């Protein structure tokens, strides 16, 4: 009895994951990183959060952090891959990272952060891209090559308003986010409080 139940549960989980990834692929801010090969002795992490789980987290956060909850309600998909690099996958993973970066530039994504310092102790290589409309961020992609031998790929998809990020930055005292413009009506309220 246990095997058919486990098989059914596994099939249902795979089906839901596939459906979530197909739905996310229709979003303008979605980037398909593809599948990664993890080396036998290296770390590998994959996080794939769909809209349902993110909405659930927003409901939990609503009572304690309403600004964070408002931001979460507009996020539709989050994917994070951390790939440990070794002799079996280093060349292919780094080539994919460079390919993703080049493809995003060709497709008109805005490169908003580039940080490379081979002389520094960290030696990390970070590039962040953003896809946006006049009033919202549709997607963010973070690509990192860490000096300790890992590659990181992050894609956040949604319809995120700058004022939501600004409010969150004010609340959590995150300076770069605080600098984003709030609508004029809310700036007056923020100054009074």
Secondary structure as the mmCIF struct_conf table of DSSP 4:
data_model
#
loop_
_struct_conf.conf_type_id
_struct_conf.id
_struct_conf.beg_label_comp_id
_struct_conf.beg_label_asym_id
_struct_conf.beg_label_seq_id
_struct_conf.end_label_comp_id
_struct_conf.end_label_asym_id
_struct_conf.end_label_seq_id
HELX_RH_AL_P HELX_RH_AL_P1 UNK A 2 UNK A 25
TURN_TY1_P TURN_TY1_P1 UNK A 26 UNK A 26
BEND BEND1 UNK A 27 UNK A 27
TURN_TY1_P TURN_TY1_P2 UNK A 28 UNK A 29
HELX_LH_PP_P HELX_LH_PP_P1 UNK A 37 UNK A 39
TURN_TY1_P TURN_TY1_P3 UNK A 40 UNK A 41
BEND BEND2 UNK A 42 UNK A 42
STRN STRN1 UNK A 44 UNK A 49
HELX_RH_AL_P HELX_RH_AL_P2 UNK A 51 UNK A 61
TURN_TY1_P TURN_TY1_P4 UNK A 62 UNK A 64
HELX_RH_AL_P HELX_RH_AL_P3 UNK A 66 UNK A 73
TURN_TY1_P TURN_TY1_P5 UNK A 74 UNK A 74
STRN STRN2 UNK A 75 UNK A 84
TURN_TY1_P TURN_TY1_P6 UNK A 87 UNK A 89
HELX_RH_AL_P HELX_RH_AL_P4 UNK A 90 UNK A 106
TURN_TY1_P TURN_TY1_P7 UNK A 107 UNK A 108
STRN STRN3 UNK A 110 UNK A 116
TURN_TY1_P TURN_TY1_P8 UNK A 118 UNK A 119
BEND BEND3 UNK A 120 UNK A 122
STRN STRN4 UNK A 125 UNK A 132
BEND BEND4 UNK A 134 UNK A 135
STRN STRN5 UNK A 137 UNK A 146
TURN_TY1_P TURN_TY1_P9 UNK A 147 UNK A 149
STRN STRN6 UNK A 150 UNK A 160
HELX_RH_AL_P HELX_RH_AL_P5 UNK A 162 UNK A 172
TURN_TY1_P TURN_TY1_P10 UNK A 173 UNK A 173
HELX_RH_AL_P HELX_RH_AL_P6 UNK A 175 UNK A 178
TURN_TY1_P TURN_TY1_P11 UNK A 179 UNK A 179
BEND BEND5 UNK A 180 UNK A 180
HELX_LH_PP_P HELX_LH_PP_P2 UNK A 181 UNK A 183
HELX_RH_AL_P HELX_RH_AL_P7 UNK A 184 UNK A 192
#
